[in-house]
Amino acid sequence: KKPGAPSIRQFRSGDPMDEKESNRTWECLKNAINQIHQHNASSLSFEELYRNAYNLVLHKYGELLYNGVQGVVADHLKGVAQSCIECPDDRLLDELKKQWDDHKTTMVMIRDILMY
């Protein structure tokens, strides 16, 4: 584990998951998605994140996961929109292309955590 990397506690799928555990698991995934958006994903364990997302769905917390991911991505895109709004006209197309390419890359990484 690298210094400053988020702490991911392994959850055994046979254990019951209560609301406190589901919220802790979601916060871990939320932190990871934010790290992906900040291009700081090298310290993340995608296998553990995948397992955490799977366990949330398995234990009937899929709505928490879905709504949480939707909110985190929407918040990130608001910041992206603001950077495009503030971009000078002569650089707008370059900025849009850069942001679109970045979005595609980060969404593939997020998909890899959530797809099973």
C-alpha positions as CSV (number, residue, x, y, z in Angstrom):
1,K,0.0,0.0,0.0
2,K,1.3,3.4,-1.0
3,P,1.4,6.3,1.5
4,G,-1.8,8.3,1.2
5,A,-3.7,5.5,-0.6
6,P,-7.2,5.0,0.6
7,S,-7.7,2.3,3.1
8,I,-9.8,-0.5,1.8
9,R,-11.0,-3.0,4.4
10,Q,-11.9,-6.3,2.8
11,F,-15.5,-7.4,3.3
12,R,-16.3,-11.1,3.3
13,S,-19.4,-11.7,1.2
14,G,-20.8,-14.2,3.7
15,D,-21.0,-11.6,6.4
16,P,-24.3,-9.6,6.7
17,M,-23.9,-6.0,5.7
18,D,-25.7,-3.4,7.8
19,E,-26.4,0.2,6.9
20,K,-23.2,1.5,8.6
21,E,-21.1,-1.0,6.7
22,S,-22.8,-0.1,3.4
23,N,-22.1,3.6,4.0
24,R,-18.5,2.9,4.8
25,T,-18.1,0.8,1.7
26,W,-19.8,3.5,-0.4
27,E,-17.5,6.2,1.0
28,C,-14.5,4.0,0.0
29,L,-15.8,3.7,-3.6
30,K,-16.6,7.4,-3.7
31,N,-13.1,8.2,-2.7
32,A,-11.8,5.9,-5.4
33,I,-13.9,7.5,-8.1
34,N,-12.7,10.9,-7.0
35,Q,-9.1,9.6,-7.2
36,I,-9.8,8.4,-10.8
37,H,-11.2,11.8,-11.7
38,Q,-8.0,13.4,-10.3
39,H,-5.8,11.0,-12.4
40,N,-4.5,9.4,-9.2
41,A,-5.7,5.8,-9.8
42,S,-2.3,4.0,-9.7
43,S,-2.6,3.4,-5.9
44,L,-6.1,1.8,-6.2
45,S,-6.9,-1.9,-6.1
46,F,-9.5,-2.3,-8.8
47,E,-10.1,-5.9,-7.7
48,E,-11.0,-4.8,-4.1
49,L,-13.1,-1.9,-5.4
50,Y,-15.0,-4.3,-7.7
51,R,-15.6,-6.7,-4.9
52,N,-16.9,-3.8,-2.7
53,A,-19.3,-2.7,-5.4
54,Y,-20.4,-6.3,-5.9
55,N,-21.0,-6.7,-2.2
56,L,-23.2,-3.6,-2.0
57,V,-25.4,-4.9,-4.8
58,L,-25.4,-8.5,-3.3
59,H,-26.6,-7.1,0.0
60,K,-29.4,-5.0,-1.5
61,Y,-27.6,-1.6,-1.5
62,G,-27.6,-1.2,-5.3
63,E,-29.7,1.9,-5.1
64,L,-27.1,3.5,-2.8
65,L,-24.4,2.6,-5.2
66,Y,-26.3,3.8,-8.3
67,N,-27.4,7.1,-6.8
68,G,-23.9,7.7,-5.3
69,V,-22.1,7.1,-8.6
70,Q,-24.6,9.3,-10.4
71,G,-24.0,12.1,-7.9
72,V,-20.2,11.9,-7.9
73,V,-20.0,11.9,-11.7
74,A,-22.5,14.8,-11.9
75,D,-20.5,16.8,-9.4
76,H,-17.3,16.2,-11.4
77,L,-19.0,17.2,-14.7
78,K,-20.2,20.5,-13.1
79,G,-16.5,21.3,-12.5
80,V,-15.6,20.3,-16.1
81,A,-18.4,22.5,-17.4
82,Q,-17.2,25.4,-15.4
83,S,-13.6,25.0,-16.8
84,C,-15.1,25.0,-20.3
85,I,-17.1,28.1,-19.6
86,E,-14.0,29.9,-18.3
87,C,-11.8,28.8,-21.3
88,P,-10.9,31.5,-23.8
89,D,-12.7,31.2,-27.1
90,D,-9.5,30.5,-29.1
91,R,-8.9,27.4,-26.9
92,L,-12.4,26.2,-26.4
93,L,-12.4,23.4,-28.9
94,D,-9.0,22.1,-27.6
95,E,-10.4,22.2,-24.1
96,L,-13.6,20.4,-25.0
97,K,-11.6,17.7,-26.8
98,K,-9.3,17.3,-23.8
99,Q,-12.2,17.1,-21.4
100,W,-14.1,14.6,-23.6
101,D,-11.1,12.3,-23.9
102,D,-10.5,12.5,-20.2
103,H,-14.2,11.7,-19.5
104,K,-14.1,8.7,-21.8
105,T,-10.9,7.4,-20.0
106,T,-12.2,7.9,-16.5
107,M,-15.6,6.4,-17.3
108,V,-14.0,3.2,-18.6
109,M,-12.1,2.9,-15.3
110,I,-15.3,3.6,-13.2
111,R,-17.1,1.0,-15.4
112,D,-14.5,-1.5,-14.7
113,I,-15.1,-1.2,-11.0
114,L,-18.9,-1.4,-11.3
115,M,-19.5,-4.0,-14.1
116,Y,-20.1,-7.6,-13.2
